[in-house]
């Protein structure tokens, strides 16, 4: 028979991991927040910018829908509407930075269209 002691401890018992090691010189914060914390004033400003752009762009889009557009322009108009919808959703979720960003994209597209489809 093979000589084996009764219930040998398994080799290399799992060691407890070392206490929380931080990368050298790294910040003490573990996960950066998904969104930078904005001051209420900054949030208010972005919300106003987003609403302004959304309002202007919505009017511009309505106006553009009444014009005869070439296929690439129709495509751009659809993109602008899509950005506008997303901006409104972001606004509803109080994600003002995103709303302002999307609204400005929609506005840029609509402005370009208005300029090229006169």
C-alpha positions as CSV (number, residue, x, y, z in Angstrom):
1,X,0.0,0.0,0.0
2,X,1.0,3.6,-0.5
3,X,2.0,5.4,2.7
4,X,-0.2,8.4,3.1
5,X,-0.8,10.1,6.3
6,X,-4.4,10.5,7.4
7,X,-6.0,13.6,5.8
8,X,-2.9,15.5,4.6
9,X,-3.6,19.2,4.3
10,X,-3.9,20.1,0.6
11,X,-0.7,21.5,-0.8
12,X,-0.4,25.3,-0.8
13,X,-3.4,26.2,1.2
14,X,-5.0,29.4,-0.3
15,X,-3.4,32.3,1.5
16,X,-5.5,35.2,2.5
17,X,-5.0,38.0,-0.1
18,X,-2.7,40.8,1.1
19,X,-4.6,43.8,2.5
20,X,-6.0,46.2,-0.1
21,X,-3.0,47.1,-2.3
22,X,-3.2,50.4,-4.2
23,X,-1.2,51.0,-7.3
24,X,1.8,53.2,-6.3
25,X,1.0,56.9,-6.6
26,X,-2.6,56.0,-7.6
27,X,-5.5,58.0,-6.2
28,X,-7.1,56.6,-3.1
29,X,-10.5,56.5,-4.8
30,X,-11.4,53.0,-6.1
31,X,-13.8,53.6,-9.0
32,X,-14.1,57.0,-10.5
33,X,-17.8,58.0,-10.6
34,X,-19.5,57.3,-14.0
35,X,-20.4,61.0,-14.3
36,X,-18.3,63.8,-12.8
37,X,-20.3,65.4,-10.0
38,X,-21.5,68.7,-11.3
39,X,-22.4,71.7,-9.2
40,X,-26.1,72.6,-9.2
41,X,-25.2,75.8,-11.1
42,X,-23.4,73.8,-13.7
43,X,-26.2,71.3,-14.0
44,X,-28.7,74.2,-14.4
45,X,-26.6,75.8,-17.1
46,X,-26.3,72.5,-19.0
47,X,-30.0,71.8,-18.6
48,X,-30.8,75.3,-20.0
49,X,-28.4,74.9,-22.9
50,X,-29.9,71.5,-23.7
51,X,-33.5,72.8,-23.6
52,X,-32.6,75.8,-25.7
53,X,-30.9,73.6,-28.3
54,X,-33.7,71.0,-28.3
55,X,-36.3,73.7,-28.8
56,X,-34.5,75.5,-31.6
57,X,-33.6,72.2,-33.3
58,X,-37.1,70.8,-33.1
59,X,-38.4,74.0,-34.8
60,X,-35.7,73.7,-37.4
61,X,-36.4,70.1,-38.1
62,X,-40.2,70.8,-38.5
63,X,-39.2,73.5,-41.0
64,X,-36.9,71.1,-42.9
65,X,-39.5,68.4,-43.1
66,X,-41.5,70.8,-45.3
67,X,-38.6,71.1,-47.8
68,X,-37.8,68.8,-50.7
69,X,-34.7,67.1,-49.5
70,X,-32.2,64.9,-51.4
71,X,-31.6,61.4,-50.0
72,X,-28.4,62.3,-48.2
73,X,-30.2,65.2,-46.6
74,X,-33.1,63.1,-45.6
75,X,-30.6,60.8,-43.9
76,X,-29.1,63.7,-42.1
77,X,-32.5,64.8,-41.0
78,X,-33.3,61.4,-39.6
79,X,-30.0,61.5,-37.7
80,X,-30.8,64.9,-36.3
81,X,-34.2,63.7,-35.1
82,X,-32.6,60.6,-33.6
83,X,-30.1,62.8,-31.7
84,X,-32.9,65.1,-30.6
85,X,-35.0,62.2,-29.3
86,X,-32.0,60.9,-27.3
87,X,-31.3,64.4,-26.0
88,X,-34.9,64.6,-24.7
89,X,-34.6,61.2,-23.1
90,X,-31.3,62.2,-21.4
91,X,-32.9,65.4,-20.2
92,X,-35.7,63.4,-18.7
93,X,-33.2,61.3,-16.9
94,X,-31.5,64.4,-15.6
95,X,-28.3,63.5,-17.5
96,X,-27.7,67.1,-18.5
97,X,-24.2,66.8,-19.9
98,X,-25.4,64.1,-22.3
99,X,-28.5,66.0,-23.2
100,X,-26.6,69.1,-24.0
101,X,-24.1,67.1,-26.1
102,X,-26.8,65.3,-28.1
103,X,-28.8,68.4,-28.5
104,X,-25.8,70.3,-29.9
105,X,-25.1,67.4,-32.3
106,X,-28.8,67.5,-33.5
107,X,-28.6,71.3,-33.8
108,X,-25.3,71.1,-35.9
109,X,-26.9,68.6,-38.3
110,X,-30.1,70.7,-38.6
111,X,-28.1,73.9,-39.1
112,X,-26.0,72.3,-41.9
113,X,-29.2,71.0,-43.5
114,X,-30.9,74.4,-43.3
115,X,-27.8,75.9,-45.0
116,X,-27.6,73.3,-47.8
117,X,-31.3,73.0,-48.5
118,X,-32.3,76.6,-49.1
